[in-house]
Amino acid sequence: MFGIPKIHMNKQLESIAAQRVRFKVWRKFSYALLVIATSCYGVWVMFDILKSNSLTGLEISLLLLFSITFGWIASAFWSGAIGFILQLFQLDPMSLKRTKCFSKTEFHADSASKTAIVMPVYNEDTRRVIAGFETCIRALADKTALNQFDFYLLSDTQDPALISAERNAWGALAERLGSLKQHIFYRRRTDNRGKKVGNLTDFCERWGRKYEFMIVLDADSIMTGQCMLDLVDAMQQNPDAGLVQTVPIPVRQSTFFGRFLQFAAQLYSPMLATGLAFWQTDGANYWGHNAIIRTKAFIQNCGLPELKGRGAFGGEILSHDFVEAALLNRAGWQVILRSDIQGSFEEVPANILDYAIRDRRWVQGNIQHLALLPAREIKLMNKLHFSLGALAYISSLIWLSMLMLSSVDAITRSLSSNVFFEQAYQLFPTWKIAKPELIYSLIYLTSALLLLPKVMGVIIAILYRRKQFGGAIKLVSGFVVETLFAILIAPMMMAFHAYFVLCVMVGHKVSWEAQSREGRMVSWRDALSHTVWTSLAALIWGTATYYYAPVFFYWLLPVLAGLVIASVIIRYSSSVQLGLFFQRLGIFSCPSENIDMDVLTRLDRLMQRLPAQFSYVYPEPELPAELKAKMPVQSFDSAKKVFKPRAA
């Protein structure tokens, strides 16, 4: 039988591999070039404005801070712009070919691979956890594919009342499932050492070897059966993939703030994720849940060490997901973001205070990643993820510093504006030079970089998804309200994040507790206690600026207003009645409400049907036979490598 000589086949494979590498480099280089060019132009304009009357030390500091924040804005803009172009022409971000509807996976019952679907929980609302867990089980059962899946509820719960509730609710779930219960397992650790990382490590070391893949869900995650099948298919089609991340879409929100977040995510996230997938290629990030992982790769390469740094930079790795993605990449596995796989959902904090509390943990976790930047084996793309993740919160402190420095500069210039002879024996006057055309152009440029991605998202939605948002009028109305509210709360979130960053810098650690996701009306006491000092500082700041530099005061007014009325915003944006009122008006109408989604309907019915308390006492459930493995603890010290890169 005649065939292609082996040597020629090897050369062809090497040529294809080289082309793929060049293609990935070209994408990253093009994105970097766009970001750098935009950043350089903005910084040059700012420099030209400031140098007009000779640069002071204060203005040099202002220019440096501006350079960082403008670069951050430019990077976000170009991710959105690339996603807009790809979605406008319906191009796949990985292959750049015309996209089609994601193929419905024909999952074969005789497939050799098995997948574990794991849900780590810690002191969560039992009814919501069980309802979500059962919804995912039945979603796969509807696809007649359950034989290739097992579900694990991995409890780290320590509260005695919740422990009893979980066990009893689990017993009731097993009774409802009947013959399906052979695919579900409940394990509770008495010692939650290592928190979520330790929880998953315990599963991997005891049962991980029994499964080729595992899908990691959060306590509030929901996935359609088709989504889970598509994830397994994505891994089977790409043997080099170590992790495939979906885009979790917020759902089931009732408060005004929750619906604001839900609408914004469903409108903009698909486009932004498409842009990210384009330039990140196979070096994407992991967000900790709603993703599928190749179990063998995870066990071999993702055992996390404790960091040796001081204060908030040491101890257990908090934002473990970024680091696990970096370790998989380091070992030669691909981490891929699939923006086209639909049916991946989550829930979000329903008010600003709970949202900020969650961000407080993320601030510390993301800034902790800066301690890993010197590690030599971590790839440049992952170091970029670490840097951008930290900058997402540090930028708030930078923006606040810029505003304060700008206020000082404006007041200083106002006090010295009529002083033309600055030295004792100066022969000619020093004329003050202003460049309003440059100032306005920089303001317009910055505003465009911030707002255009939102407009692009609306254009894509009008072209391809307007019915899902209730029509073009409701879509545009929701966009206008969302944009105005985002501008209104931006100063408050800036103040929160700046304070959190300062806490991390001085070494204050935060506990990693269960999140609050249910809608609740924030009391006046809570709202005021978290904002009173910020509001007083804004009043003093505004008064001084108005007295000494009234023109600058009016530019600063949107920021000051958002800070002064912060408690009012927190209180009323947490209102369920206000959220429902806007829902009746069609404001924030979104696909998860306008499209019949079986999993969300089933979840709502289960939440209504399940009792608040489970009185019947069930015995401790049995666990499956173990297949032991060991997750080696990785090292970030180049002299002490524990990992072994994959063979080509």
C-alpha positions in Angstrom: 0.0 0.0 0.0 1.4 3.3 -1.0 1.4 6.3 1.4 3.2 9.4 2.3 6.8 8.8 3.5 7.1 9.3 7.2 9.8 12.0 6.9 7.6 14.1 4.6 4.6 13.7 6.9 6.7 14.9 9.8 7.8 17.9 7.9 4.2 18.7 7.0 3.2 18.5 10.7 6.1 20.7 11.7 5.1 23.2 9.0 1.5 23.3 10.2 2.7 23.7 13.8 5.0 26.5 12.8 2.1 28.3 10.9 -0.1 28.0 14.0 2.6 29.5 16.2 3.1 32.4 13.8 -0.6 32.9 13.6 -0.9 33.2 17.4 2.1 35.5 17.5 0.6 37.7 14.8 -2.7 38.1 16.8 -0.9 39.0 20.0 1.4 41.4 18.3 -1.4 43.1 16.4 -3.4 43.6 19.7 -0.3 44.8 21.5 0.5 47.3 18.7 -3.0 48.8 18.8 -2.9 49.2 22.6 0.6 50.7 22.7 -0.1 53.1 19.8 -3.3 54.3 21.4 -1.7 54.6 24.8 1.3 56.5 23.4 -1.0 59.0 21.6 -3.0 59.7 24.7 0.1 60.1 26.9 1.7 62.4 24.4 -1.4 64.7 24.3 -1.4 64.8 28.1 2.3 65.6 28.1 1.7 68.4 25.6 -1.0 69.9 27.8 1.0 69.8 31.0 4.3 71.0 29.5 2.8 74.3 28.4 3.7 76.1 31.6 6.8 73.9 32.6 6.3 70.6 34.3 6.2 70.5 38.1 6.8 67.5 40.2 3.1 67.2 40.8 2.4 67.2 37.1 5.0 64.6 36.4 3.3 62.4 39.0 0.0 63.1 37.4 1.4 62.1 33.9 2.8 58.8 35.2 -0.5 57.9 36.8 -2.4 58.9 33.7 -0.1 56.7 31.6 -1.1 53.6 33.6 -4.8 54.2 33.6 -5.0 55.2 29.9 -3.1 52.1 28.9 -5.7 50.1 30.9 -8.6 51.8 29.2 -6.9 51.3 25.8 -6.5 47.5 26.4 -10.1 47.1 27.3 -11.3 49.1 24.4 -9.4 47.1 21.8 -10.6 43.8 23.2 -14.1 45.1 22.8 -13.4 46.5 19.3 -12.0 43.3 18.1 -14.9 41.4 19.5 -17.3 43.8 17.7 -15.6 43.3 14.3 -15.7 39.5 14.7 -19.3 39.4 15.8 -20.3 41.9 13.2 -19.0 39.7 10.4 -19.9 36.5 12.4 -16.3 35.2 12.5 -15.1 32.6 14.9 -12.4 34.2 17.1 -10.1 31.2 16.9 -10.3 30.1 13.3 -11.5 33.4 11.8 -14.0 31.4 9.7 -17.7 32.2 9.4 -19.5 30.9 12.4 -22.5 28.6 12.4 -24.8 27.6 15.1 -22.9 25.5 17.6 -23.4 21.9 16.6 -25.6 19.9 18.9 -23.3 17.2 20.2 -24.4 13.6 19.6 -23.1 12.1 22.8 -22.6 8.4 22.5 -23.4 6.2 25.6 -20.5 3.9 24.8 -18.0 6.7 25.0 -14.9 5.6 27.0 -14.5 8.9 28.8 -16.4 9.8 32.0 -16.9 13.3 33.4 -17.4 14.4 37.0 -19.5 17.5 37.7 -18.3 18.9 41.0 -19.9 21.7 43.0 -17.8 22.9 46.0 -20.0 24.6 48.6 -19.2 26.4 51.9 -22.0 27.5 54.3 -24.4 28.2 51.4 -28.2 28.4 51.3 -29.1 24.7 51.2 -32.3 25.1 49.2 -30.6 27.0 46.5 -27.7 24.6 46.3 -29.9 21.5 46.1 -32.2 23.1 43.6 -29.4 24.0 41.3 -27.7 20.7 41.7 -30.9 18.8 40.8 -31.6 21.1 37.9 -28.2 20.2 36.3 -28.7 16.5 36.9 -32.1 16.5 35.2 -30.8 18.6 32.4 -28.4 15.9 31.5 -30.9 13.2 32.1 -33.2 14.9 29.5 -30.3 14.4 27.0 -30.1 10.7 27.8 -26.4 11.2 28.5 -26.2 10.7 32.2 -24.5 7.4 32.1 -21.2 9.1 31.3 -21.5 11.6 34.1 -21.3 11.6 37.9 -22.2 14.5 40.2 -20.4 15.4 43.4 -21.6 17.9 45.9 -18.3 18.7 47.8 -19.3 20.3 51.1 -16.9 22.3 53.2 -19.8 23.6 55.4 -18.9 24.1 59.0 -22.1 25.6 60.4 -23.9 22.9 62.4 -27.4 23.9 61.3 -26.4 24.0 57.7 -24.6 20.6 58.0 -27.8 19.0 59.2 -29.9 20.8 56.5 -27.5 19.7 53.7 -27.5 16.0 54.8 -31.3 15.9 55.1 -31.9 17.8 51.8 -29.5 15.4 50.1 -31.5 12.4 51.4 -34.7 14.0 50.0 -33.0 14.6 46.7 -31.9 11.0 46.4 -35.5 9.9 47.0 -36.8 12.2 44.3 -34.2 11.1 41.7 -35.0 7.4 42.1 -32.8 5.4 39.8 -30.8 8.5 38.8 -29.3 8.6 42.4 -26.6 6.2 41.4 -24.9 9.1 39.6 -24.8 11.5 42.6 -22.5 11.6 45.6 -22.3 13.9 48.7 -19.0 14.4 50.6 -18.5 16.7 53.5 -15.1 17.6 54.9 -14.9 18.1 58.7 -11.8 20.2 58.2 -12.0 22.8 55.4 -8.3 23.3 55.2 -7.2 25.1 52.1 -10.8 26.3 51.5 -12.0 25.7 47.9 -8.5 24.7 46.7 -8.3 22.1 49.5 -11.9 21.0 48.7 -11.1 20.3 45.0 -7.7 18.8 46.0 -9.4 16.3 48.3 -11.8 15.2 45.4 -8.9 14.9 42.9 -6.8 12.8 45.2 -9.6 10.5 46.1 -11.7 10.1 42.9 -10.1 12.3 40.2 -8.4 9.4 38.4 -11.8 7.8 37.7 -12.7 10.6 35.4 -11.1 12.1 32.2 -12.7 15.5 32.7 -14.4 17.4 35.5 -16.8 20.4 35.1 -16.4 22.8 38.0 -19.6 24.6 39.1 -20.0 27.3 41.8 -22.8 27.1 44.4 -24.9 29.4 42.2 -24.0 27.9 38.8 -26.5 26.5 36.4 -25.7 24.7 33.1 -27.9 23.3 30.4 -27.5 19.7 29.4 -26.4 20.8 26.0 -23.7 23.1 27.5 -22.2 20.3 29.5 -22.2 18.0 26.4 -20.6 20.8 24.3 -17.8 21.2 26.9 -17.0 17.5 26.9 -17.0 17.5 23.0 -14.7 20.6 23.0 -12.2 18.6 25.2 -12.5 15.4 23.1 -11.9 17.3 19.9 -8.7 19.0 21.3 -6.4 16.6 23.1 -4.0 19.5 23.9 -6.7 21.4 25.8 -6.3 21.3 29.6 -9.2 23.7 30.3 -12.1 25.2 28.4 -13.8 28.2 30.0 -17.3 29.3 29.1 -18.8 32.8 29.6 -21.1 32.6 32.7 -24.1 34.8 32.3 -25.9 36.3 35.3 -29.6 35.4 35.7 -32.5 35.4 38.1 -32.1 38.9 39.5 -34.9 41.0 41.0 -33.4 44.1 42.6 -32.6 47.1 40.5 -28.8 46.7 41.0 -29.0 43.0 40.3 -31.0 43.5 37.1 -28.5 46.3 36.1 -25.6 43.8 36.3 -27.6 41.1 34.6 -28.6 43.3 31.7 -25.0 44.6 31.2 -23.5 41.2 31.3 -25.9 39.7 28.8 -25.5 42.6 26.5 -21.7 43.1 26.5 -20.1 39.9 27.7 -20.4 37.8 24.5 -18.7 40.5 22.4 -16.0 41.2 25.0 -15.3 37.5 25.4 -15.0 37.1 21.7 -12.3 39.8 21.6 -10.5 38.2 24.5 -10.6 34.8 22.8 -9.0 36.3 19.6 -5.8 37.6 21.2 -5.4 35.2 24.1 -5.7 32.2 21.7 -4.7 29.1 23.8 -3.5 31.2 26.8 -6.8 32.3 28.1 -7.7 32.7 31.8 -9.7 30.6 34.2 -12.5 32.2 36.3 -12.8 29.4 38.8 -16.1 27.9 37.7 -18.4 27.0 34.8 -15.4 25.4 33.0 -14.3 21.9 32.1 -10.8 20.6 33.1 -8.8 17.7 32.0 -8.5 15.9 35.3 -5.1 14.3 34.7 -3.5 17.6 33.7 -5.0 19.3 36.8 -3.8 16.6 39.2 -0.3 16.6 37.8 0.2 20.4 37.6 -2.2 22.4 39.8 -1.2 21.5 43.4 -0.9 25.0 44.9 1.8 26.0 47.4 1.5 28.6 50.1 3.3 31.9 49.2 6.2 33.0 51.3 5.6 36.7 51.0 4.6 39.0 53.9 1.2 40.3 54.8 -1.4 40.0 52.1 1.2 38.7 49.6 1.8 35.5 51.5 -0.1 32.5 52.7 -2.7 30.6 50.8 -3.3 31.6 47.2 -6.8 33.2 47.2 -7.6 33.8 43.6 -6.5 30.3 42.7 -8.1 30.2 39.3 -5.6 32.5 37.5 -2.7 30.6 39.0 -4.2 27.2 38.0 -4.5 28.4 34.4 -0.9 29.6 34.5 0.3 26.2 35.8 -1.6 24.4 33.0 0.0 26.7 30.4 3.4 26.2 32.0 3.1 22.5 31.6 2.2 22.8 27.9 -1.6 22.5 28.2 -3.9 24.9 26.3 -6.4 27.0 28.2 -9.2 28.1 25.9 -12.1 30.6 26.2 -15.1 29.5 24.2 -17.4 32.4 23.8 -19.7 30.5 21.5 -20.8 27.8 24.0 -24.1 28.9 25.4 -26.1 27.8 28.4 -23.7 28.6 31.2 -25.3 30.7 34.0 -24.5 32.1 37.4 -26.0 34.5 40.0 -24.4 37.7 41.3 -24.7 39.8 44.4 -28.0 41.7 44.4 -26.9 45.0 46.0 -23.8 47.2 46.0 -22.6 46.4 49.5 -22.6 42.6 48.9 -21.0 43.2 45.5 -18.3 45.3 47.1 -17.7 42.6 49.8 -17.1 40.1 47.0 -14.7 42.5 45.3 -12.8 43.0 48.6 -11.8 39.3 48.4 -10.9 39.6 44.7 -8.8 42.7 45.3 -6.6 40.8 47.8 -6.5 37.7 45.6 -5.6 39.6 42.4 -3.0 41.8 44.0 -1.4 38.7 45.6 -0.7 37.5 42.0 1.9 40.3 41.7 4.2 38.2 43.9 4.2 35.6 41.2 5.4 37.9 38.4 9.2 37.2 39.0 8.6 33.4 38.5 10.6 32.5 35.4 8.6 29.5 34.2 5.2 31.4 34.1 4.4 32.4 30.5 4.2 36.0 29.5 0.5 35.8 28.7 -0.3 34.5 32.2 1.9 37.3 33.7 -0.2 39.7 31.7 -3.4 38.2 33.2 -1.9 38.6 36.7 -1.0 42.2 35.9 -4.3 43.2 34.3 -6.2 41.4 37.1 -4.4 43.5 39.7 -4.6 46.7 37.7 -8.4 46.3 37.4 -8.6 47.3 41.1 -5.4 49.3 41.5 -6.5 51.6 38.7 -9.3 52.8 41.1 -6.6 54.0 43.5 -4.7 55.6 40.6 -7.9 57.4 39.4 -8.6 58.7 42.8 -5.0 59.9 43.2 -5.2 61.6 39.8 -8.4 63.4 40.7 -6.9 64.6 44.0 -3.7 65.7 42.3 -5.6 67.4 39.6 -7.6 69.3 42.2 -4.5 70.4 44.0 -3.0 71.5 40.6 -6.1 73.4 39.6 -6.2 75.2 43.0 -2.5 76.0 42.8 -2.9 77.3 39.2 -5.9 79.4 40.3 -4.0 81.0 43.1 -1.0 81.8 40.9 -2.9 82.6 37.7 -2.3 86.4 38.0 1.4 86.1 39.0 3.4 86.9 35.9 6.7 87.7 37.5 7.6 84.6 39.5 11.2 85.6 40.3 12.6 88.7 42.1 14.6 90.1 39.1 12.6 88.7 36.2 12.8 91.0 33.1 9.9 89.5 31.1 6.6 88.2 32.4 5.7 84.5 32.4 2.6 84.2 30.3 0.2 81.3 31.3 -0.5 79.1 28.3 -3.7 77.0 28.0 -4.5 74.5 25.2 -8.2 74.0 25.4 -8.3 72.2 22.1 -6.0 69.5 23.3 -7.8 69.3 26.7 -11.1 68.7 24.9 -9.7 66.3 22.4 -8.2 64.2 25.3 -11.6 64.3 27.1 -13.4 63.2 23.9 -10.8 60.4 23.3 -11.1 59.0 26.8 -14.9 59.1 26.7 -14.9 57.4 23.4 -12.6 54.6 24.6 -14.9 54.1 27.6 -18.3 54.3 25.9 -17.8 53.0 22.4 -17.6 49.3 23.5 -21.0 49.8 25.0 -22.3 51.3 21.8 -20.7 48.4 19.8 -22.5 45.9 22.1 -25.8 47.6 21.4 -25.2 47.6 17.6 -24.5 43.8 17.7 -27.5 43.2 19.8 -29.8 45.2 17.5 -28.5 43.4 14.4 -28.6 39.8 15.8 -30.4 39.6 19.1 -32.9 42.5 19.4 -35.9 40.1 19.9 -34.0 38.5 22.8 -33.9 41.9 24.5 -37.6 42.6 23.9 -37.1 44.7 20.7 -34.9 47.6 19.7 -36.8 50.2 21.8 -36.5 48.3 25.1 -32.9 47.4 24.3 -31.8 51.1 23.7 -33.8 52.2 26.7 -32.1 49.7 28.9 -28.7 50.7 27.4 -29.3 54.4 28.3 -30.4 53.7 31.9 -27.5 51.2 32.3 -25.0 53.7 31.1 -26.3 56.5 33.3 -26.4 54.3 36.4 -22.9 53.0 35.6 -21.6 56.6 35.5 -23.4 57.4 38.7 -22.0 54.5 40.8 -18.5 54.7 39.2 -17.1 57.2 41.9 -18.5 55.1 44.7 -16.9 51.9 43.4 -13.7 53.8 42.8 -13.7 54.8 46.4 -14.5 51.2 47.6 -11.8 49.7 45.5 -9.2 52.3 46.4 -9.8 51.7 50.1 -9.6 47.9 49.6 -6.3 48.3 47.7 -4.8 50.4 50.5 -5.9 47.7 53.1 -4.1 45.1 51.1 -1.0 47.3 50.8 -0.8 47.7 54.6 -1.2 44.0 55.1 -4.8 43.7 56.2 -6.1 40.2 55.2 -9.7 39.3 54.6 -11.6 36.2 55.4 -13.0 34.2 52.4 -16.6 33.6 53.5 -19.7 32.5 51.7 -21.2 35.0 49.3 -24.6 36.6 49.7 -26.6 36.3 46.5 -30.3 36.7 47.5 -32.0 40.1 47.0 -32.3 42.2 50.2 -33.1 45.8 50.9 -30.0 47.4 52.4 -30.9 49.3 55.6 -30.1 53.0 56.0 -27.8 52.1 58.9 -25.7 49.7 56.7 -25.7 52.1 53.8 -24.6 55.1 55.9 -22.0 53.2 57.9 -20.2 52.2 54.7 -20.3 55.7 53.0 -20.5 58.4 55.7 -16.8 59.3 55.8 -16.5 59.1 52.0 -19.5 61.5 51.6 -18.0 64.0 54.2 -14.7 63.9 52.4 -16.4 64.6 49.1 -18.3 67.6 50.6 -15.0 69.1 51.9 -13.3 68.3 48.6 -16.1 69.9 46.6 -16.3 73.0 48.8 -12.6 73.7 48.5 -12.6 73.2 44.8 -15.6 75.4 44.3 -14.1 78.2 46.3 -10.7 78.2 44.7 -11.2 76.7 41.3 -14.9 76.9 40.3 -14.3 76.0 36.7 -12.6 72.7 37.7 -15.4 72.1 40.3 -18.0 71.7 37.5 -15.8 69.1 35.7 -15.5 67.3 39.0 -19.2 67.5 39.9 -20.3 64.1 38.5 -17.6 62.4 40.7 -18.5 64.4 43.8 -22.2 63.9 43.4 -21.9 60.1 43.2 -19.8 60.1 46.4 -22.1 62.5 48.4 -25.3 60.6 47.7 -23.7 57.1 47.9 -25.9 55.9 50.8 -29.0 56.9 48.8 -27.8 55.0 45.8 -27.0 51.9 47.8 -30.3 51.9 49.6 -32.7 52.3 46.7 -30.7 50.3 44.1 -31.2 47.3 46.4 -35.0 47.6 46.1 -36.8 44.7 44.6 -39.9 46.9 44.0 -37.8 49.3 42.0 -36.3 46.4 40.0 -39.8 45.0 39.3 -41.1 48.5 38.3 -38.4 48.9 35.7 -39.0 45.3 34.6 -42.7 46.2 33.9 -41.4 49.2 31.8 -39.2 46.9 29.8 -36.0 48.4 31.1 -33.2 45.8 31.5 -35.3 43.3 29.6 -32.8 40.5 28.6 -32.6 37.1 26.9 -32.8 35.0 30.0 -36.3 36.4 30.6 -37.5 36.5 27.0 -36.3 33.1 25.8 -37.9 30.0 27.3 -34.9 28.3 29.1 -35.9 25.0 30.6 -33.1 24.9 33.2 -34.1 28.3 34.6 -37.8 27.4 34.6 -37.0 24.1 36.4 -34.8 25.9 38.9 -37.5 28.4 39.8 -40.1 25.6 40.2 -37.8 23.7 42.5 -37.0 26.8 44.6 -40.8 27.2 45.1 -41.4 23.6 45.8 -38.5 22.7 48.2 -39.2 23.4 51.9 -37.2 26.0 53.8 -36.3 23.2 56.3 -35.9 19.5 55.9 -37.2 17.9 59.1 -36.8 14.2 58.2 -33.3 12.9 59.3 -31.4 10.9 56.8 -28.3 8.8 57.4 -24.8 9.8 56.1 -24.8 9.0 52.4 -22.3 6.4 51.1 -19.3 7.4 49.0 -18.0 5.6 45.9 -14.8 3.5 46.0 -11.7 5.7 45.9 -8.9 5.6 43.3 -6.0 7.4 45.1 -3.8 10.0 43.4 -1.4 12.6 44.7 -1.4 16.2 43.6 2.3 17.3 43.8 2.7 20.8 45.3 4.1 23.1 42.6 7.0 25.5 43.0 7.4 29.0 41.6 11.1 28.9 42.4 13.1 28.3 39.2 15.7 26.4 41.2 13.1 23.9 42.5 11.0 22.8 39.6 8.3 20.2 40.5 6.5 20.2 37.2 7.4 18.3 34.1 6.5 20.0 30.8 4.4 17.9 28.4 6.3 16.1 25.8 5.7 17.4 22.3 
